[in-house]
């Protein structure tokens, strides 16, 4: 996952694994954002995916959906191939920008 950080908890739950997708703030990156929820992911046993925006901020801020949504779609496809992810159990966390992106793109 070169364009993202992924935390896999030491103990995966039996059955489908919950997933949280957290988008970093503008000018930040996955490495800086991951620590905010790293301990929680370990304790509660969920996958934590922190993708990297393709530019200094998310494409929705610059006026639409494009490479960021496409990149996140590919990351999610990869996760679904590698892990038994609980589709209704995945959540997203992040900035107001992240919430707008999620709502507009149908995540």
trRosetta pair geometry for C-beta under 8 A, 3 or more apart (Angstrom, degrees):
i j d omega theta_ij theta_ji phi_ij phi_ji
1 4 4.4 -62 167 65 114 94
1 5 7.2 149 109 -99 125 11
1 6 5.0 93 30 -13 162 118
1 49 8.0 -125 -156 -138 155 92
1 75 6.5 65 -136 -131 107 100
1 78 7.1 164 -88 106 92 151
3 51 6.4 16 127 -158 89 79
3 52 4.7 -122 -178 43 70 110
3 54 7.9 1 -157 -88 134 69
3 71 5.8 -82 118 -172 151 127
3 75 7.2 -115 80 -71 99 118
4 30 5.6 138 -158 -86 41 158
4 49 6.0 -2 172 -170 136 84
4 50 6.0 158 -166 82 80 49
4 51 4.3 -40 -100 -106 109 52
4 52 5.9 -141 -78 -6 49 80
4 75 5.3 74 -18 -123 156 142
5 30 3.6 168 -4 154 104 123
5 31 6.1 146 -64 -72 139 49
5 33 7.6 172 39 68 134 90
5 34 4.7 -71 113 -71 153 130
5 48 7.9 -14 112 113 91 92
5 49 7.6 158 84 -156 53 39
5 50 4.4 -3 55 58 97 106
6 47 6.9 -18 -166 -172 92 97
6 48 7.1 153 -157 83 44 57
6 49 5.4 -5 -107 -106 80 69
6 50 7.6 -162 -72 26 38 68
6 79 7.6 -176 -125 -94 135 106
7 34 6.4 136 -42 -158 119 111
7 38 5.8 -174 -102 -126 162 75
7 41 5.0 89 103 105 132 156
7 42 7.6 -77 162 -55 126 78
7 47 7.0 159 81 -161 62 48
7 48 4.1 6 48 53 109 106
8 12 7.2 -29 180 -71 92 104
8 47 6.1 -9 -106 -115 60 83
8 83 7.8 -165 -119 -83 111 138
9 12 6.2 141 71 -79 95 53
9 41 5.7 -150 -71 145 98 81
9 42 5.2 153 -129 -119 91 44
9 44 7.9 -129 -86 75 153 50
9 45 4.8 -145 78 -127 166 47
9 46 6.7 81 -26 40 128 25
9 47 7.3 -110 -5 -76 87 44
10 42 6.4 35 6 -144 94 94
11 45 6.0 -59 93 -106 81 108
12 17 5.5 -53 -158 -91 101 128
12 45 6.5 124 -140 -165 29 101
12 83 7.8 -148 -134 -144 142 111
13 16 7.9 -4 86 85 111 37
13 17 5.9 151 43 -105 93 70
13 18 7.7 44 21 4 137 84
13 45 4.7 100 -43 143 95 141
15 84 7.2 -124 164 114 36 132
15 86 7.7 46 133 -76 93 110
16 84 5.1 -114 -108 135 58 93
16 85 6.3 28 -165 140 95 16
16 86 3.5 115 132 -74 123 81
16 87 7.8 -66 -166 1 148 58
16 89 6.6 138 120 28 119 137
17 45 7.2 -117 -141 150 90 87
17 46 6.6 144 171 -134 84 51
17 47 5.5 78 132 -20 123 103
17 83 5.6 -56 42 167 132 122
17 84 6.2 108 5 79 87 69
17 85 5.8 -53 67 -108 82 48
17 86 6.2 -158 71 -9 25 92
18 44 7.7 -44 62 133 136 107
18 45 7.4 91 37 104 101 74
18 46 4.0 -49 87 -116 99 108
18 47 7.1 -170 97 25 49 74
18 85 7.9 59 -147 -158 11 70
18 86 5.3 -31 -84 45 51 124
18 89 4.2 -98 -108 143 82 116
18 90 6.4 161 -168 -87 62 50
18 91 7.4 6 179 5 108 93
19 46 6.4 178 -88 -178 19 97
19 47 4.6 -18 -110 66 75 108
19 48 7.9 170 -158 -80 57 25
19 49 6.5 10 -172 0 103 112
19 79 6.7 87 -118 155 146 148
19 83 7.9 133 -75 94 114 137
19 85 5.0 2 -30 -148 129 115
19 86 7.1 -180 0 49 83 72
19 89 7.1 105 22 101 67 82
19 90 3.7 -11 67 -114 94 107
19 91 7.5 172 94 27 55 53
20 37 6.7 -107 103 152 146 155
20 41 6.9 -128 38 -95 124 102
20 46 5.5 69 -8 129 99 134
20 47 7.1 179 27 88 63 57
20 48 5.3 -11 67 -112 100 68
20 49 7.2 179 89 29 49 70
20 90 6.8 -173 -74 -160 31 69
20 91 5.1 -15 -111 70 77 85
20 92 7.0 143 -166 -103 62 26
20 93 5.8 4 -177 3 112 110
21 49 4.9 -24 -108 74 71 104
21 50 7.7 153 -162 -86 53 36
21 51 7.1 6 -163 -5 102 102
21 72 7.3 72 -164 -156 144 117
21 76 7.8 -30 -81 -82 139 103
21 90 6.8 42 -12 170 95 112
21 91 7.5 -163 27 100 68 39
21 92 4.5 -27 69 -108 92 84
21 93 7.5 164 83 25 44 63
21 107 7.7 -86 58 180 146 147
22 33 6.1 -173 122 150 115 124
22 34 8.0 143 74 -98 132 44
22 36 7.3 -167 171 74 157 118
22 37 6.0 167 -46 16 159 144
22 48 6.6 -4 6 -168 116 92
22 49 7.3 159 23 82 68 50
22 50 5.0 -26 72 -98 92 85
22 92 7.0 160 -81 -164 38 60
22 93 4.6 -19 -104 71 89 91
22 94 5.3 148 -162 -67 60 92
22 98 7.7 -17 -163 -140 43 164
23 33 7.9 -84 137 -163 22 168
23 50 7.5 155 -99 -149 22 66
23 51 6.7 -22 -106 56 73 90
23 53 7.6 68 -163 -58 100 95
23 58 6.6 16 -178 -71 138 136
23 92 7.2 20 -11 -174 95 108
23 94 3.8 28 50 -121 81 166
23 95 6.6 -87 91 24 100 87
23 97 7.2 -113 110 94 137 95
23 98 3.8 171 47 -101 128 119
23 101 7.1 70 -39 50 170 143
24 28 4.0 -135 165 95 117 113
24 29 5.9 129 97 -123 175 1
24 30 6.1 -125 -36 -75 131 41
24 32 6.6 85 -139 72 133 96
24 33 3.9 -129 -97 -42 94 143
24 50 6.3 67 -44 -177 95 107
24 52 7.4 1 23 -115 128 50
24 53 7.1 -115 62 -12 97 99
24 94 7.3 -75 -37 -135 13 115
25 28 4.6 70 61 3 74 130
25 33 7.4 159 7 -88 72 115
25 94 7.7 176 -64 -171 61 91
25 95 5.2 105 -99 -54 79 141
25 97 7.8 116 -131 32 57 127
26 53 7.9 -11 -114 17 51 162
26 56 6.4 40 -170 139 83 81
26 57 3.9 -10 -120 -100 96 107
26 58 7.6 -97 -85 3 77 75
26 61 7.0 37 -88 -35 119 175
26 95 8.0 -61 -15 43 75 174
26 97 7.3 94 -45 -5 94 162
27 56 5.5 4 -85 -176 64 94
27 57 7.0 -17 -33 -67 58 82
28 32 4.8 -121 -166 76 98 133
28 33 5.8 95 140 -50 132 100
29 32 5.3 90 56 13 70 102
29 33 7.1 -151 95 -3 32 97
29 52 5.9 6 -149 -120 79 101
30 33 5.7 -68 -140 45 32 105
30 34 5.9 47 164 -43 71 102
30 50 4.0 139 -138 111 91 108
30 51 6.8 -125 -78 128 119 6
30 52 5.3 -76 -22 -67 107 84
31 34 6.2 -36 -141 11 24 117
32 35 7.7 -61 179 19 31 102
33 36 5.9 -45 -175 12 56 118
33 50 5.0 174 89 -156 118 141
34 37 7.3 -92 -169 50 40 77
34 38 5.5 56 152 -64 80 107
34 48 7.0 117 -141 123 80 127
34 50 5.2 -130 -77 11 78 154
35 38 5.1 -38 -127 0 37 126
37 40 4.9 -60 -163 48 68 118
37 41 5.7 75 137 -30 88 99
37 48 5.6 176 104 -132 115 142
37 93 6.9 117 -66 73 151 149
38 41 5.9 -56 -150 32 27 111
38 42 6.7 24 155 -15 63 105
38 48 7.0 -142 -99 62 47 163
39 42 5.8 -55 -152 36 33 111
39 43 6.2 27 155 -15 67 110
40 43 5.8 -59 -144 41 29 108
40 44 5.9 -1 168 6 68 116
41 44 6.6 -68 -131 52 21 90
41 45 7.7 152 174 -27 52 3
41 46 5.3 -99 -138 68 74 76
41 47 7.3 6 -157 -178 119 7
41 48 4.1 -71 -92 -31 151 125
42 45 7.7 19 179 -68 22 43
47 79 6.8 134 145 -154 158 126
47 83 6.3 123 -63 102 149 172
47 85 6.9 -62 27 -108 143 99
49 75 6.3 138 -172 149 135 126
49 76 7.8 133 117 -84 173 66
49 79 6.5 -62 -73 -72 142 148
51 68 7.7 123 124 -163 132 81
51 71 6.3 138 -170 119 132 107
51 72 5.2 -92 -34 -96 171 84
51 75 5.6 -147 -92 0 115 167
52 71 7.8 -72 68 142 69 148
53 56 7.2 -18 98 100 130 13
53 57 5.9 -61 151 166 168 16
53 58 4.9 -113 -113 -80 125 55
53 59 7.4 175 -158 -24 99 67
53 68 5.6 -19 -137 -107 70 120
54 59 6.7 15 43 -50 111 106
54 66 7.9 -95 44 101 146 96
54 67 4.2 -13 -3 111 169 124
54 68 5.4 -133 2 -70 102 70
54 71 6.1 164 -60 -19 107 147
55 59 7.0 101 21 -76 116 71
55 62 7.1 22 64 -25 151 148
55 67 8.0 100 -21 67 92 127
57 61 4.7 -38 127 51 127 149
57 62 7.0 143 81 -36 103 96
57 97 7.3 -88 -178 -165 106 166
58 61 5.3 102 69 -3 74 101
58 62 7.9 -162 102 3 45 88
58 68 5.2 81 -152 -129 75 173
58 97 5.5 150 38 151 132 125
58 98 7.3 152 -38 -81 163 58
58 101 5.8 -71 156 -69 148 146
59 62 5.5 -64 -154 44 47 106
59 63 7.8 -66 169 55 69 55
59 64 6.4 -44 147 83 100 57
59 65 6.2 96 100 -137 120 28
59 66 4.5 -135 -178 43 159 95
59 67 6.0 140 -56 46 144 73
59 68 4.4 -165 6 6 105 114
59 69 7.1 -89 54 -10 128 85
60 63 7.8 -172 -171 43 29 14
60 64 6.9 -103 -115 107 46 9
60 65 6.2 11 -82 -79 82 64
60 68 7.3 -87 -15 61 79 141
60 97 6.5 155 77 -172 116 88
60 100 6.0 171 143 106 146 106
60 101 4.5 -151 -12 -91 153 90
60 104 6.7 137 -128 53 131 143
61 97 5.8 -17 -64 -136 107 129
65 68 7.4 -107 -151 61 63 91
65 69 4.6 13 -170 -9 105 144
65 101 7.6 127 -100 -146 95 84
65 104 6.9 -164 -53 117 120 115
65 105 5.8 131 -110 -91 144 105
66 69 6.7 117 51 26 19 97
66 70 6.9 -41 152 -3 40 110
67 70 5.5 -59 -143 43 34 114
67 71 6.0 37 159 -23 70 107
68 71 5.8 -55 -147 36 28 110
68 72 6.4 25 156 -16 64 106
68 101 7.4 -60 112 -148 132 142
69 72 5.8 -55 -146 38 31 109
69 73 6.3 38 152 -24 64 105
69 101 7.4 -161 -79 -174 95 106
69 105 5.3 -169 -123 -124 129 146
70 73 5.6 -51 -150 32 30 116
70 74 6.7 29 153 -17 63 103
71 74 5.8 -55 -153 35 33 110
71 75 6.5 34 150 -19 66 105
72 75 5.5 -51 -147 36 36 114
72 76 6.3 37 154 -19 67 104
73 76 5.8 -56 -149 37 29 110
73 77 6.5 33 152 -21 63 104
74 77 5.6 -50 -148 33 33 114
74 78 6.5 36 153 -20 64 104
75 78 5.7 -55 -153 35 32 114
75 79 6.5 32 151 -19 65 105
76 79 5.5 -52 -147 36 35 112
76 80 6.3 33 155 -18 67 105
77 80 5.9 -57 -148 38 30 109
77 81 6.5 30 152 -19 63 106
78 81 5.7 -57 -152 35 31 112
78 82 6.3 13 156 -8 66 114
79 82 5.9 -67 -142 45 30 102
79 83 5.7 -31 -180 35 72 108
79 85 5.8 53 136 -48 104 142
80 83 7.2 -69 -110 61 20 69
80 85 5.6 -80 -99 26 66 123
85 89 7.8 -157 169 66 68 97
85 90 6.4 15 173 -59 113 122
86 89 3.2 11 110 34 123 125
86 90 6.6 163 82 -39 72 73
87 90 6.6 -47 -152 5 28 107
92 98 6.4 -157 152 158 116 114
92 99 7.8 162 105 -93 115 55
92 102 5.1 -176 67 -94 156 146
92 107 6.3 49 -28 122 145 137
93 98 7.4 28 124 115 25 152
94 97 7.3 -68 129 70 113 76
94 98 3.1 56 87 9 126 166
94 99 7.1 -168 74 -37 84 69
95 98 4.9 112 51 1 64 98
95 99 7.4 -123 104 -1 42 85
96 99 5.5 -52 -150 35 38 112
96 100 6.5 39 153 -18 68 101
97 100 5.8 -55 -151 36 32 109
97 101 6.3 32 152 -20 66 107
98 101 5.6 -55 -148 36 32 113
98 102 6.2 31 155 -20 66 107
99 102 5.7 -52 -145 36 31 112
99 103 6.3 28 158 -17 64 108
100 103 5.9 -59 -146 39 29 108
100 104 6.0 18 162 -11 66 114
101 104 6.2 -65 -143 43 24 103
101 105 5.9 3 167 -4 64 118
101 107 7.7 25 121 7 77 128
102 105 6.4 -69 -138 45 20 97
102 107 4.3 -77 -148 55 77 118
103 107 8.0 -55 -46 43 22 82
